[in-house]
Amino acid sequence: MANFSKSSVPRFSVDVYQNEYLPEGGREVNAVVTVSATGGGTTGGAPLPAEAARHVPHQRDPAHDRRAPGGSGHGTAAGPRRDAAVVLMVDCSGSMEYPPAKMRHARDATAAAVDTLRDGVCFAVVAGTHVAREVYPGDGRLATACARTRAEAKEALRHLVPGGGTAIGTWLRLADRLLAASGAAIRHGVLLTDGRNEHEAPQDLRAALDACAGRFTCDARGVGTDWEVREVTGVASALLGTADIVADPAGLAADFTRMMEHAMGKEVPDVALRLWTPAGAEIVFVKQVAPAVEDLTGRRTEAGPRAGDYPTGSWGDESRDYHLCVRVPAAGLGQEMLAARVSLVQADPAGGPPRTLGQGLVRAVWTADAAASSPIDPQVAHYTGQAELARAIQQGLEARKSGDLHGATARLGRAVQLAAASGNADTAKLLSKVVDVVDAATGTVRLKAKVADADEMTLETRSTKTVRVNRTHRKKP
């Protein structure tokens, strides 16, 4: 495993959990790969290089002001390269006026996020309607976070008023242009919406997501209950961010603060999971399974002979789990082969070869011993169940919406059973607001006659969140 030399940047480890034994004729190898980044800075984010730090305007600098359009005093991204950039996209469509407090809470939440930015981070605020408009700092530039620019941004937020439609793709494309102009290594967006994407065609949003994928990460939040869950979760999924509901607008400020603190902790950008497989082998699937289920199989980019990269985004001090399934050529009893080499690699911004941050091996051994080949590794079994749990919730809610009450009862009952068996207490609690649980162990439930929109949307939005295997039982082979 290769480690960074700077103590402020996390060190990576790659651990593989699997039952490597296959029966005669067996071909599918499953493994859970835990990637951990530890030892990074506790304040979130690597410090600015000394040269860049000297240019951060903690106090008013007349020379710096002259570089800003109109002498407004906001720092721009035209100077030394910063380590991170953030664009905050705030829904300002007409629906944000109802109830009237919603827009105020959105302004307060964005102000809280601005306050959480650390000095030296480039940032901008975008007002989103049926068009996207940069409200701070303006002119296609980004400000550099300091006490003065934070105050200016918060003053600009006070003038946001609702009016117009919703075209999320335009917001994302403007964020992409701003973040690209920043020159920052870590590029992040935060998107808040309260309504459906009604003023652009679905294919336009899809095209915007395809254009932005891999260029920046984005957390998405839906406020209230009038937005479309699949649109918000689709943004987060495509851009490797998080999605959640804030049913009560009064909770936005706390949520935005937590979200921005997490974003400020990202220190290593553009990391990919690289899988090498031997001749004749094929990847069946690659899924992130913790902290949430995210299928990465279709996001592969080729990385040399029999190797492919799967994007994971930026990393701070954290740990994630991935479930891999590889189909290998059958071999004789007693034979052993390397089924896959798993590497964590970071792209070189200069275009050189990527840097290897950690590595693990997935093995296959053919045996006639049924006692050795029959057991499913506990980690693999656990996350197979968690992925089924997410599917059962989504299918059950879809059946409920379509009027298929029998199908909804069966699928949501299975979800209750899986949540109970895996110890996923958070999901079990959300399910209990949609169904009356008669017997969790058998999955016997009754659909509730009335379910609050917020409860149903919360369950759907958070359906992919998983609970991890008990660490005391996580033993490598």
Number of C-alpha atoms within 10 A of each C-alpha: 13 14 15 13 9 11 12 17 23 25 21 23 20 20 18 23 22 22 24 23 24 24 20 18 13 19 18 18 23 26 24 26 24 19 22 19 20 17 15 23 18 11 11 20 26 22 18 17 12 8 10 15 15 12 15 21 21 16 9 14 13 10 10 18 17 14 16 19 15 9 12 14 22 28 29 25 22 15 15 17 18 23 23 27 30 30 26 25 26 25 34 27 23 17 21 23 15 11 11 11 13 21 24 19 18 27 24 20 23 26 22 21 22 25 19 19 24 20 19 25 25 29 31 27 26 25 22 31 24 22 18 23 18 22 17 25 25 17 11 18 24 27 28 30 28 24 15 16 24 23 15 17 23 19 13 16 22 12 9 17 17 19 16 17 21 26 24 30 28 20 27 27 18 20 31 23 14 25 29 15 16 30 19 20 20 27 30 27 25 26 24 25 27 30 23 19 21 12 15 16 12 14 10 14 22 16 14 19 21 13 14 20 19 16 18 25 28 28 25 24 27 28 25 20 20 16 18 17 20 13 19 27 23 18 27 23 23 18 25 20 22 19 20 21 28 18 20 13 20 17 14 25 19 13 18 24 20 15 17 24 18 14 28 23 20 25 23 21 23 22 22 23 22 23 25 22 21 16 11 10 18 18 19 14 15 22 20 22 27 21 16 22 22 18 16 18 15 9 14 17 13 13 13 9 10 15 17 18 23 22 21 21 22 23 25 26 22 16 16 17 24 24 23 24 19 21 19 23 16 18 18 14 15 11 11 16 15 15 29 28 16 23 23 26 23 21 15 13 11 7 7 8 11 16 16 19 21 21 21 20 18 24 19 25 22 23 21 14 13 12 10 15 18 12 11 16 19 17 26 22 16 21 25 13 18 27 22 16 27 24 18 22 25 21 19 25 24 16 19 18 11 11 11 13 16 13 17 25 22 20 25 30 29 23 29 30 21 26 26 17 15 18 15 18 13 14 25 19 13 18 24 16 17 21 21 16 22 12 12 19 15 15 21 18 22 18 20 13 8 9 12 11 12 17 18 16 22 20 26 24 21 20 23 23 21 25 20 20 18 9 7 6 9 13 13 11 9
